[in-house]
Structure formats: C-alpha cells, structure tokens
Amino acid sequence: MSTDTEQTLSVGGPRLATAVARLTDHETRLWGVVVATCLADIVLTTYGLRLGLAEGNPLAAALVGRIGAVPALALLKTGAVGVAVTGWAVVPDDYRALIPAGIALPWVVASAANAVTIGLELA
C-alpha cells in the first residue's frame, strides 16, 4: 500500500495525455472554431435549403418546417453549445479542451459537406 498522499489518475494512457495537452494549448482557438463552424453551418444550410436541397437531420428538418431555417438552426446550435459548455464546466480541467474539439469536428465536417453539396448543386 502506498503512503503517497497524491495520486495521479491516468485515463487513456500517454497518447491521450499528449493529445489532450496539445488541444489544451489551443482551447481558445477551438472555441473560435466552434463559433465559426456553427455560423457557417447555419448559413450554408439555409442557403442550401433555399436552393431546394433537403435537410438530412430529421429533427432539424421538422423544426425548420415549423419555425423556419434560421430560427430552427440557431435554436439547435445554441442547445448544442449549451450542452457543450455544461460539459466543459463539469469535466476535469485537464480534459476540458476535448469538449470544444468534440463539438467543432462534426461541425467542420458538416460545413464542408454543405459547401461541397451546394457547389455540386450550382455546377
């Protein structure tokens, strides 16, 4: 039995620790990516809908049909960011940077997919 009063909790091993340390160095930028890709997704989705493209997310599509594209997408994105911020507040400090990275990544992919889809539609 150890007499050390300080214990180190290691989750995921050294590879995860290295990745998290790198993300932590860029946490503020990651939140910027979250905001930028959130806005890009709203703008591109709205534009795509105006071109006659369909929303692929059934929940978003239903909400867009009820209250309109911009309010629906803003509501959904605000809710997602709210959940992310709540998660960020309760996660241990060492792992907080995973939260903006985890929400930014799918929105980067969604924005890129929207841009490609719109480009193909306009071609």
Secondary structure, 3 states (H helix, E strand, C coil): CCCCCCCCCCCCHHHHHHHHHHHHHCHHHHHHHHHHHHHHHHHHHHHHHHCCCCCCCHHHHHHHHHHCHHHHHHHHHHHHHHHHHHHHHHCCHHHCCHHHHHHHHHHHHHHHHHHHHHHHHHC
